[in-house]
Amino acid sequence: MGPLQSAAAPAAETKPAMVYVWDPLVRLLHWSLVIAFFTAYVTEDETLALHVWAGYVAGGVILLRIPWGFFGPKHARFTDFVRGPRAALRYLVDLVALRARRHIGHSPAGGAMVLMLMVGILATVWSGLELYAAEEGKGPLAIAPPAVAVALADDDDRRRENEGRGRNDDNDGNDRGGGDFWEDVHETLAHLTFLLVLSHLGGVVLASFAHRENLVRSMITGWKRTDQKTADRVSLSRVSAGHDRPRPPRREGR
């Protein structure tokens, strides 16, 4: 081995320091939501039970994520990544230009996407529950008809009569009214949320390229690369609490 090679060897052996960012619950909820949303999106009437239960899981994940955003570890909290629209837009412009500042947790645009996805999924699940109750007479919302369903019941009747379909008296007991309305709302919200998901995936790919890191892998392992300045700022209190635990530099074998 030449002198130049031996001098360069120590620098090549040491890899960047790592920091623990995503706690187990955040990662579990994230991947559970991925599976539940796509399962619900690709299933319909033919597999209604699977569709309904996937919707329950998606809604449950969001309901669990909300309190965790207030009481969870640092990077799970809304205060760590929720920023104003100007900050999110500025980050997007810089990201497209490949000059965006790297964030250990969610970026401003990533935080905005988290909030939009949470609202979109909750609205989609709610409209699905309304539709399930209106057409099947099942689900938690089948106990009592909402005011909007009562107001729309006559409209559904007239629409069916105009289309020559009429109403089946045997099914009246299980139809709270407003089924057509909630079907349109549910499908529209599902498609809009799916567009948000595609935008999110595009942002992950672009940010991974711009910052030269695998964001998907970090959401699996919980660890992200950090520079030495960031590693030095990790406080002893967070280390003792188990948050942002710094991982020592890894060394390759001989």
ZAMARGU-4260 file (C-alpha; in steps of 0.2 Angstrom, whole numbers, plus 5000, padded with zeros to 4 digits):
<rodrens>
0) 5000/5000/5000 | 5007/5017/4995 | 5009/5032/5006 | 4994/5041/4998 | 4983/5026/5000
5) 4988/5023/5018 | 4984/5042/5023 | 4967/5041/5014 | 4962/5024/5022 | 4957/5031/5040
10) 4946/5044/5032 | 4937/5031/5021 | 4935/5019/5036 | 4924/5031/5047 | 4906/5033/5042
15) 4895/5048/5046 | 4888/5049/5064 | 4870/5044/5065 | 4855/5051/5075 | 4840/5042/5081
20) 4825/5051/5074 | 4809/5041/5071 | 4803/5031/5087 | 4795/5014/5085 | 4777/5020/5086
25) 4779/5033/5073 | 4787/5020/5061 | 4773/5007/5065 | 4759/5020/5062 | 4767/5026/5046
30) 4768/5009/5038 | 4752/5003/5045 | 4744/5018/5037 | 4753/5014/5020 | 4746/4997/5020
35) 4728/5002/5026 | 4726/5016/5014 | 4732/5007/4998 | 4721/4992/5003 | 4706/5002/5005
40) 4709/5012/4989 | 4710/4996/4978 | 4696/4987/4986 | 4677/4991/4983 | 4660/4983/4984
45) 4667/4965/4979 | 4678/4965/4995 | 4668/4977/5005 | 4672/4969/5022 | 4691/4971/5018
50) 4688/4989/5012 | 4679/4994/5028 | 4691/4986/5040 | 4706/4994/5030 | 4696/5011/5033
55) 4695/5008/5051 | 4713/5004/5053 | 4717/5020/5043 | 4706/5031/5054 | 4713/5023/5070
60) 4731/5026/5065 | 4727/5045/5063 | 4717/5046/5079 | 4733/5038/5088 | 4745/5049/5079
65) 4736/5065/5085 | 4740/5063/5103 | 4757/5057/5099 | 4760/5073/5090 | 4758/5082/5107
70) 4766/5069/5119 | 4778/5059/5109 | 4797/5062/5107 | 4804/5078/5100 | 4803/5074/5081
75) 4786/5066/5083 | 4778/5082/5090 | 4769/5094/5079 | 4779/5108/5086 | 4795/5101/5078
80) 4789/5101/5060 | 4773/5112/5058 | 4778/5128/5050 | 4768/5142/5041 | 4764/5141/5022
85) 4778/5153/5017 | 4791/5142/5025 | 4784/5126/5016 | 4783/5135/5000 | 4801/5142/5002
90) 4807/5125/5006 | 4799/5118/4990 | 4806/5131/4979 | 4824/5128/4986 | 4821/5109/4985
95) 4817/5110/4966 | 4833/5120/4964 | 4842/5107/4974 | 4848/5120/4987 | 4836/5116/5001
100) 4843/5115/5019 | 4842/5098/5026 | 4831/5094/5041 | 4834/5080/5053 | 4815/5078/5056
105) 4802/5083/5044 | 4805/5098/5033 | 4793/5112/5032 | 4785/5105/5017 | 4785/5088/5024
110) 4776/5094/5039 | 4763/5102/5029 | 4760/5086/5019 | 4758/5077/5036 | 4744/5088/5041
115) 4736/5087/5024 | 4737/5069/5023 | 4730/5067/5041 | 4715/5079/5036 | 4712/5070/5020
120) 4712/5052/5027 | 4701/5057/5041 | 4688/5066/5030 | 4689/5050/5018 | 4686/5038/5032
125) 4672/5049/5039 | 4663/5050/5022 | 4665/5031/5020 | 4657/5028/5037 | 4642/5039/5032
130) 4641/5029/5015 | 4642/5013/5024 | 4628/5018/5036 | 4617/5025/5022 | 4619/5010/5010
135) 4622/4995/5022 | 4614/5001/5038 | 4630/4996/5047 | 4645/5005/5056 | 4646/5017/5070
140) 4636/5030/5061 | 4621/5019/5058 | 4614/5022/5075 | 4606/5038/5071 | 4604/5047/5054
145) 4614/5064/5052 | 4604/5079/5048 | 4612/5081/5030 | 4606/5063/5026 | 4588/5066/5031
150) 4588/5082/5020 | 4596/5073/5005 | 4584/5057/5007 | 4571/5065/4996 | 4583/5070/4983
155) 4589/5052/4982 | 4572/5046/4980 | 4568/5058/4966 | 4584/5054/4957 | 4581/5035/4957
160) 4564/5038/4951 | 4570/5049/4937 | 4583/5036/4932 | 4569/5022/4932 | 4577/5013/4946
165) 4564/5017/4960 | 4567/5011/4978 | 4566/4994/4984 | 4554/4993/4999 | 4564/4979/5006
170) 4579/4989/5008 | 4571/5005/5015 | 4575/5000/5032 | 4594/4999/5029 | 4595/5015/5019
175) 4596/5031/5029 | 4595/5042/5013 | 4609/5052/5005 | 4618/5036/4999 | 4622/5044/4982
180) 4628/5060/4990 | 4640/5051/5002 | 4646/5040/4988 | 4651/5055/4977 | 4659/5064/4992
185) 4669/5048/4998 | 4676/5044/4980 | 4681/5062/4978 | 4690/5063/4994 | 4698/5046/4991
190) 4705/5052/4974 | 4711/5069/4981 | 4720/5060/4996 | 4728/5048/4983 | 4735/5063/4974
195) 4742/5069/4990 | 4750/5052/4993 | 4758/5053/4975 | 4764/5071/4979 | 4772/5065/4995
200) 4781/5051/4986 | 4788/5063/4974 | 4794/5074/4988 | 4802/5059/4996 | 4811/5054/4980
205) 4817/5072/4977 | 4823/5076/4995 | 4832/5059/4995 | 4841/5064/4979 | 4844/5082/4985
210) 4851/5077/5002 | 4859/5061/4996 | 4850/5050/5009 | 4838/5036/5009 | 4822/5043/5018
215) 4813/5027/5016 | 4826/5017/5025 | 4826/5030/5039 | 4808/5027/5041 | 4811/5009/5043
220) 4826/5009/5054 | 4823/5026/5063 | 4841/5032/5061 | 4847/5046/5050 | 4864/5053/5045
225) 4869/5069/5054 | 4884/5080/5053 | 4896/5082/5068 | 4889/5099/5072 | 4871/5092/5074
230) 4878/5077/5084 | 4887/5089/5096 | 4870/5098/5099 | 4861/5083/5105 | 4858/5087/5123
235) 4862/5075/5138 | 4844/5076/5144 | 4837/5070/5128 | 4850/5056/5127 | 4845/5051/5145
240) 4827/5051/5140 | 4830/5040/5125 | 4826/5053/5112 | 4838/5057/5098 | 4851/5045/5104
245) 4867/5048/5094 | 4874/5032/5086 | 4893/5031/5087 | 4902/5032/5070 | 4903/5015/5062
250) 4919/5007/5056 | 4921/4995/5042 | 4931/4979/5044 | 4948/4977/5038
</rodrens>
